[in-house]
Amino acid sequence: MKIVVIGGTGLIGSKVVEKLRQLGHQVIVGSPNTGINTITGEGLAEAMKGTDVVIDLANSPSFDDNAVMEFFRTAGKNLLASALNAGVKHHIAVSIVNADKITDSGYMRAKVVQENIIKESGVPYTIIRSTQFLEFLAGIANSGTQGSESHVSGAQFQPIAAEDVSVFVTQVALSAPINGYIEIAGPERSTMAEFVGRYLYYMNDPRKVVSDNNTRYFGALLSENALVPLGLAKMGGINFDKWMKGQGVKS
């Protein structure tokens, strides 16, 4: 199959591109650097010719509320219009578990707009709603740092490794569209503060983690189960300890 991976040079995209190529598929890496720009529309029509599957893994370069909304709205409309015109058989995007319930986050609102554009496009689709990635733990710790402490939400947390996300995305790309959602999550559930504390401990980072439910995540105050699946989800196989070993850290 011919598969276009938008955001194919990123954390998930690069892994998906490698997996699909190893399976013998023709994979086009879509990014401004390769001449495919979903914001300006440059290169989209040409890339879509004869394409069977489009995987959208691109992210906004800015997390400012207005900028992120403009990015996902413009990119989504341009990408889906080109896909529909070219007769693409399956459009896949990665979104976020419970994005529609975290309404005080501009980023989450923008992801819901992206989802709606996909659903209304007329292109057969699958939307993969994922929990947060284990690779985000360092950023979460840094964003909550106040002196020698890191203030982190005590909400429930079930992070998934980027490698597992890429496996699920690859599987979906080789399957029929469901015109609906699937949810994916990591194999362990605890609090965000507990996961960040474990991460800092294994990294020999002296910062003390303070569980603080007044700490915002992407602009939102989190309810207890805001970031975890509320129903059936597919579970990745890489737990925290295995992931840390993959980073070269012994647990």
C-alpha positions as a printed Julia matrix, in Angstrom:
251×3 Matrix{Float64}:
   0.0    0.0    0.0
   0.92   3.62  -0.39
   0.76   5.31   3.01
   1.36   8.98   3.77
   2.5    9.74   7.31
   2.0   13.39   8.21
   4.41  14.24  11.0
   6.53  11.32   9.89
   9.73  12.72  11.4
   8.34  13.07  14.95
   8.43  10.87  18.05
   5.65   8.53  16.93
   5.8    9.2   13.2
   9.42   8.13  12.76
   8.69   4.8   14.47
   5.57   4.22  12.38
   7.41   5.01   9.14
  10.15   2.51  10.01
   7.67  -0.25  10.89
   5.6    0.2    7.74
   8.66   0.26   5.5
   9.95  -2.93   7.13
   6.62  -4.52   6.19
   7.18  -3.55   2.55
   4.79  -0.63   2.18
   5.48   2.52   0.18
   5.65   5.24   2.82
   5.72   8.97   2.12
   7.0   11.11   4.99
   4.88  14.24   5.16
   6.42  17.34   6.72
   7.31  20.86   5.59
  10.91  19.65   5.25
   9.84  17.07   2.66
   7.71  19.56   0.72
   4.35  18.51   2.18
   2.76  21.27   4.23
  -0.72  20.83   5.69
  -0.98  24.52   6.66
  -0.21  26.02   3.25
  -1.42  22.98   1.3
   1.91  22.74  -0.52
   2.54  19.25  -1.93
  -0.66  17.72  -0.56
  -2.41  16.98  -3.84
   0.67  15.31  -5.3
   1.32  13.27  -2.15
  -2.27  11.99  -2.07
  -2.27  10.6   -5.6
  -2.75   6.84  -5.37
  -2.58   6.92  -1.57
  -4.46   4.21   0.33
  -3.95   5.38   3.91
  -3.14   8.72   5.54
  -1.82   8.81   9.11
  -1.9   12.24  10.76
   0.6   12.48  13.61
   1.5   16.16  13.25
   1.45  18.48  16.26
   1.17  22.24  16.58
   4.5   24.07  16.94
   2.82  26.39  19.46
   0.58  25.46  22.4
  -0.93  28.93  22.66
  -4.72  28.49  22.65
  -5.36  30.45  19.47
  -2.33  29.11  17.62
  -3.05  25.47  18.4
  -6.7   25.84  17.37
  -5.69  27.49  14.09
  -3.14  24.75  13.42
  -5.47  21.78  13.88
  -8.39  23.48  12.12
  -6.37  24.58   9.07
  -4.26  21.44   8.8
  -7.27  19.2    9.27
  -9.37  20.9    6.61
  -6.55  20.98   4.06
  -5.51  17.4    4.68
  -9.0   15.9    4.61
 -10.02  17.86   1.51
  -7.0   16.49  -0.34
  -7.63  12.98   0.95
 -11.28  13.07  -0.11
 -10.42  14.4   -3.56
  -7.83  11.64  -4.05
 -10.11   8.85  -2.86
  -8.03   7.9    0.18
  -9.51   4.77   1.75
  -8.53   5.3    5.41
  -7.6    8.36   7.48
  -6.02   7.79  10.89
  -5.23  10.34  13.57
  -3.96  10.12  17.14
  -5.92  12.16  19.66
  -6.2   12.17  23.46
  -8.31  10.14  25.86
 -11.23  12.25  27.16
 -10.22  15.27  25.07
 -13.88  16.27  24.81
 -14.27  16.3   28.6
 -11.3   18.58  29.39
 -12.98  21.69  28.05
 -10.91  24.31  29.9
  -7.81  23.26  27.96
  -7.31  25.1   24.67
  -5.17  22.23  23.39
  -7.89  19.66  24.13
 -10.53  21.86  22.49
  -8.36  22.02  19.38
  -7.97  18.23  19.29
 -11.76  17.86  19.44
 -12.07  20.24  16.47
  -9.56  18.05  14.62
 -11.62  14.96  15.45
 -14.83  16.6   14.22
 -13.25  17.64  10.92
 -12.22  14.02  10.38
 -15.67  12.65  11.26
 -17.45  15.1    8.96
 -15.02  14.78   6.03
 -16.54  11.82   4.22
 -13.22   9.94   4.32
 -13.34   6.56   6.12
 -11.45   6.98   9.38
 -10.18   5.65  12.68
  -9.36   7.98  15.56
  -6.95   6.58  18.14
  -7.39   8.25  21.51
  -4.25   7.74  23.57
  -3.26   8.45  27.13
  -0.19  10.62  27.7
   3.21   9.24  26.72
   5.85   8.13  29.21
   8.17  10.4   27.24
   6.24  13.38  28.66
   7.3   12.75  32.28
  10.36  15.0   32.17
   8.34  17.84  30.68
   5.61  17.46  33.3
   8.21  17.61  36.07
   9.83  20.69  34.56
   6.58  22.55  33.98
   5.63  22.19  37.65
   9.02  23.06  39.11
   9.03  25.65  41.87
  12.51  25.91  43.34
  13.49  22.48  44.66
   9.96  21.1   44.26
   7.9   19.9   41.34
   4.17  20.42  41.79
   2.22  17.81  39.87
  -1.46  16.92  39.69
  -2.65  13.99  41.76
  -5.06  12.89  39.01
  -5.02   9.29  37.84
  -2.45   8.61  35.13
  -1.89   5.67  32.79
   0.97   6.67  30.48
   1.93   4.67  27.4
   5.33   4.29  25.76
   5.78   5.9   22.34
   6.93   2.53  21.03
   3.6    0.95  22.0
   1.7    3.85  20.4
   3.58   3.27  17.15
   2.69  -0.44  17.24
  -1.0    0.34  17.64
  -0.91   2.98  14.88
   0.79   0.51  12.53
  -1.83  -2.15  13.29
  -4.67   0.29  12.61
  -3.06   1.41   9.34
  -3.16  -2.18   8.11
  -6.77  -2.7    9.22
 -10.11  -1.53   7.86
 -11.42   1.85   9.06
 -13.98   1.64  11.86
 -15.42   5.16  11.47
 -15.07   5.55  15.21
 -12.65   5.57  18.12
 -10.28   3.17  19.77
  -8.54   3.98  23.04
  -5.02   2.96  24.02
  -3.22   3.22  27.35
  -0.21   1.98  29.26
  -0.35  -1.16  31.41
   0.01   0.63  34.79
  -2.26   3.15  36.51
  -1.32   5.38  39.42
  -1.28   9.14  39.96
   0.58  11.6   37.79
   2.53  12.74  40.85
   3.57   9.17  41.64
   4.83   8.5   38.12
   6.78  11.76  38.04
   8.24  10.96  41.46
   9.42   7.56  40.25
  10.93   9.12  37.16
  12.88  11.73  39.13
  14.06   9.09  41.61
  15.45   6.85  38.87
  17.08   9.86  37.19
  18.75  10.78  40.51
  16.97  14.12  40.31
  16.79  15.73  43.79
  13.54  17.6   43.19
  10.74  16.69  45.58
   7.38  15.96  43.95
   4.39  17.63  45.59
   0.98  16.25  44.68
  -1.0   19.41  44.01
  -4.43  19.29  42.39
  -4.26  23.04  41.74
  -1.49  22.38  39.2
  -2.81  22.74  35.66
  -2.09  20.39  32.77
  -2.33  22.01  29.32
  -4.25  24.79  31.04
  -6.75  22.5   32.76
  -7.4   21.58  36.37
  -7.8   17.83  36.21
 -10.57  15.77  37.75
  -9.48  12.43  39.17
 -10.13  10.37  36.03
  -9.7   13.04  33.35
  -6.66  11.43  31.72
  -7.47   7.72  31.95
  -9.82   5.54  29.88
 -13.33   5.35  31.27
 -14.18   2.21  29.29
 -12.45  -0.55  27.37
  -8.97   0.32  26.1
  -6.17  -1.56  24.4
  -3.15  -1.85  26.69
   0.47  -1.44  25.7
   3.02  -3.96  26.92
   5.81  -1.62  28.07
   5.52  -0.72  31.77
   7.42   2.04  33.53
  10.39  -0.1   34.6
  10.84  -1.59  31.13
  10.6    1.85  29.58
  13.2    3.26  31.97
  15.58   0.43  31.1
  15.07   1.37  27.47
  16.28   4.86  28.36
  19.46   3.35  29.74
  18.37   3.73  33.38
  18.4    0.76  35.76
  15.36   0.55  38.01
